[in-house]
């Protein structure tokens, strides 16, 4: 057996199995997945030694670089989580995560899609686990919105063409690059301080909060919402006609003020959260 006689696909699968193995490179070489392709005793037939490194040690360079690349890639998508955990804990988390969810694509854009759920069940030490889970959910939403489909926002001119009497039946469709999240902690406040590079950051605490994440002019923003604002925005983005959504908003124990309702709607339109207006049939 040699690198010249081994089929290329089999050689590639063997190298991937060794490189992505969560343990040491020696463990990777002798793990069942790699051993089925190339016996551990035959590594020297595929990889020549150098003057200073054994064949396994040469493979170990790629094994180590893979871990570093995964830390860098996930650190880019989860900068606030990395900031909160610190380098050592974040590195341990990433190593465990990519062991369970190794890269399966030519791109690393979606490598971290399962990280929020992994944080909840990982047996490693995670300080303020619920807070970290919320922080990861929020940063994943930011990443997904950043990569979301580009759709034009509703313009002021289009809004002005809607007759006043038709607004009650108006159905507002959200832009594609938009998500709403309900959090159980103050993770959104922490993310904001990290993004603004502040020196002081809030301590994790339980706090129900709602956030809208959206993209505008190639930048991603998150907007904190009161409970009433979140419920109204949720109705609107789910396709509830404006009149019915407003009626529901005021049928609560402590209804929002009328000026707040109009301000929220005006701000959401100006922020580009909606892409079109349709109209429910008249009854």
C-alpha positions in Angstrom: 0.0 0.0 0.0 1.2 3.5 -0.9 -0.2 6.9 -1.6 0.3 6.1 -5.3 -1.7 2.8 -5.2 -4.5 3.8 -2.7 -7.6 5.2 -4.4 -7.8 9.0 -4.0 -11.2 8.9 -2.5 -10.2 6.4 0.2 -7.1 8.4 1.0 -9.1 11.6 1.4 -11.6 9.9 3.7 -8.8 8.5 5.8 -7.1 11.9 6.2 -10.5 13.5 7.1 -11.2 10.8 9.7 -7.8 11.4 11.3 -7.8 15.1 11.1 -11.3 15.7 12.5 -10.9 13.1 15.3 -11.6 14.8 18.7 -8.7 13.1 20.5 -5.0 13.1 19.7 -3.7 12.4 16.3 -2.4 9.0 17.5 -5.9 8.1 18.7 -7.3 9.3 15.4 -5.0 7.1 13.4 -6.1 4.0 15.4 -9.8 4.9 15.7 -12.1 2.5 14.0 -13.2 5.0 11.3 -9.7 5.6 10.1 -8.5 2.0 10.7 -11.1 0.6 8.4 -9.6 2.6 5.6 -5.9 2.3 6.4 -4.4 0.1 9.2 -2.6 2.2 11.8 0.6 0.2 11.2 0.6 1.3 7.5 0.6 5.1 8.0 4.3 5.1 7.1 3.5 3.7 3.7 1.4 6.8 2.9 3.2 9.6 4.7 7.0 9.8 4.5 8.9 11.0 7.6 10.8 14.3 7.5 14.2 14.8 9.1 12.5 15.8 12.3 9.0 14.4 12.3 7.5 10.9 12.2 4.7 10.2 9.7 2.0 10.5 12.4 3.5 13.8 13.6 3.3 15.2 10.1 -0.4 14.4 10.0 -0.6 15.9 13.5 0.2 19.3 12.0 -3.0 19.2 10.0 -4.9 17.8 13.0 -3.8 20.7 15.2 -4.5 23.3 12.4 -8.0 21.9 12.0 -8.8 22.6 15.7 -7.3 26.1 15.5 -9.4 26.8 12.3 -12.6 25.7 13.9 -11.9 27.9 17.0 -11.3 30.9 14.7 -14.4 30.2 12.5 -16.8 29.8 15.4 -15.1 32.7 17.2 -16.1 34.9 14.3 -19.7 33.8 14.4 -19.9 33.8 18.2 -17.7 36.7 19.4 -19.8 37.6 22.4 -19.9 34.0 23.6 -16.2 33.8 23.2 -15.7 37.0 25.1 -17.9 35.8 28.0 -16.4 32.3 28.3 -12.8 33.4 27.8 -10.3 31.7 25.4 -9.7 28.5 27.4 -13.4 27.5 28.0 -14.4 28.6 24.5 -11.6 26.5 23.0 -12.7 23.5 25.1 -16.3 24.0 24.0 -15.4 24.2 20.3 -13.3 21.1 20.4 -16.1 19.2 22.0 -18.6 20.6 19.6 -16.7 19.9 16.4 -16.1 16.4 17.7 -19.9 15.9 17.8 -20.6 18.1 14.7 -17.6 18.1 12.4 -17.5 20.2 9.3 -19.4 18.5 6.5 -19.3 21.2 3.8 -16.8 23.1 1.7 -17.8 26.2 3.6 -17.7 27.0 7.3 -20.6 29.4 7.1 -23.1 27.0 8.8 -20.6 25.2 11.0 -22.1 26.7 14.2 -25.7 26.0 13.5 -26.0 23.4 16.3 -24.0 25.2 18.9 -26.9 26.7 20.9 -28.4 23.2 21.4 -25.0 21.7 22.1 -24.4 24.2 24.9 -27.5 23.0 26.7 -26.5 19.3 26.8 -22.6 19.5 26.9 -21.2 17.9 30.0 -18.4 20.4 30.2 -18.3 23.3 32.6 -20.3 26.3 31.3 -20.8 29.3 33.5 -24.3 30.7 33.4 -25.5 28.0 31.0 -28.9 29.5 30.3 -27.3 32.9 29.6 -24.7 31.2 27.2 -27.5 29.4 25.5 -29.4 32.6 24.9 -26.3 34.4 23.8 -25.5 31.6 21.3 -29.1 31.7 20.0 -28.9 35.4 19.4 -25.5 35.2 17.7 -26.8 32.4 15.5 -29.7 34.6 14.5 -27.4 37.4 13.6 -25.4 35.0 11.4 -28.5 33.6 9.7 -29.9 37.0 9.1 -26.6 38.2 7.7 -26.7 35.3 5.2 -30.4 35.7 4.5 -32.0 36.4 1.2 -31.9 40.0 0.0 -35.4 41.5 -0.3 -36.2 45.2 -0.8 -37.9 47.0 2.0 -41.2 48.9 1.9 -40.5 52.5 0.9 -42.1 55.6 2.2 -43.6 56.2 -1.2 -45.2 52.8 -1.2 -46.6 53.5 2.3 -48.1 56.8 1.1 -50.0 55.1 -1.7 -52.1 53.1 0.8 -55.5 54.8 1.3 -56.2 55.5 5.0 -59.3 53.4 5.0 -57.4 50.4 3.7 -54.9 50.2 6.5 -57.2 48.2 8.7 -57.0 45.3 6.1 -53.3 45.7 5.5 -51.1 42.6 5.8 -47.4 43.5 6.1 -44.9 40.9 4.9 -41.5 41.0 6.6 -38.2 41.0 4.8 -36.5 37.7 4.4 -33.5 38.8 6.6 -35.6 39.0 9.8 -36.0 36.9 13.0 -37.7 37.4 16.3 -36.4 35.7 19.5 -37.7 35.5 23.0 -34.9 35.2 25.6 -34.9 34.3 29.3 -31.8 36.3 30.1 -30.2 39.7 29.4 -28.0 38.2 26.6 -29.0 40.9 24.2 -27.7 43.6 26.5 -24.4 41.8 26.8 -24.1 41.3 23.0 -24.6 45.1 22.5 -21.8 46.0 24.9 -19.4 43.6 23.1 -20.3 44.9 19.6 -19.8 48.4 20.8 -16.4 47.4 22.4 -17.3 48.8 25.8 -15.1 48.2 28.8 -18.0 47.2 31.1 -20.5 44.4 30.5 -23.7 43.4 32.4 -23.6 40.4 34.7 -25.8 37.5 33.5 -29.3 37.5 35.0 -32.7 36.1 34.3 -34.8 38.6 32.4 -37.5 37.8 29.9 -36.7 39.9 26.8 -37.7 39.9 23.1 -35.5 40.9 20.2 -35.9 41.5 16.5 -32.9 40.8 14.4 -32.8 42.2 10.9 -30.5 43.4 8.1 -30.5 46.8 6.6 -28.0 48.3 4.2 -25.7 45.2 4.5 -25.5 45.5 8.3 -27.3 43.4 10.9 -29.1 45.1 13.8 -31.0 43.9 16.8 -33.9 45.8 18.3 -35.1 45.2 21.9 -38.9 44.9 22.2 -41.3 45.3 25.1 -43.7 42.4 25.6 -46.5 44.4 24.0 -44.4 45.5 21.0 -43.2 41.9 20.5 -46.7 40.5 20.5 -47.9 43.2 18.0 -44.9 42.6 15.8 -45.4 38.9 16.0 -49.0 39.2 14.9 -48.0 41.5 12.0 -45.2 39.3 10.7 -47.5 36.2 11.0 -49.9 37.8 8.5 -52.5 39.2 10.9 -54.2 42.3 9.3 -53.2 45.5 10.9 -56.6 46.4 12.3 -57.0 43.0 14.0 -53.5 43.1 15.3 -54.0 46.5 16.9 -57.3 45.4 18.4 -55.6 42.5 20.0 -52.8 44.8 21.3 -55.3 46.9 23.3 -57.3 44.1 24.7 -54.9 43.4 27.5 -54.8 44.4 31.2 -52.3 47.2 30.6 -52.7 48.2 27.0 -50.0 50.3 25.3 -50.7 53.9 24.7 -52.0 54.8 21.2 -48.9 57.0 20.6 -46.7 54.0 21.4 -48.5 51.8 18.8 -48.1 54.4 16.1 -44.4 55.0 17.1 -43.6 51.3 16.9 -45.2 50.9 13.6 -43.5 54.0 12.2 -40.1 52.8 13.5 -40.5 49.3 12.1 -41.3 50.6 8.7 -38.4 53.1 8.7 -36.1 50.4 9.9 -37.0 48.3 6.8 -38.6 45.3 8.6 -41.4 45.0 6.0 -41.1 44.4 2.3 -44.7 44.7 1.0 -48.3 45.4 1.8 -51.2 43.2 0.8 -54.8 43.5 1.7 -57.2 41.1 3.3 -60.6 40.7 1.6 -63.3 43.1 2.7 -66.0 41.6 4.9 
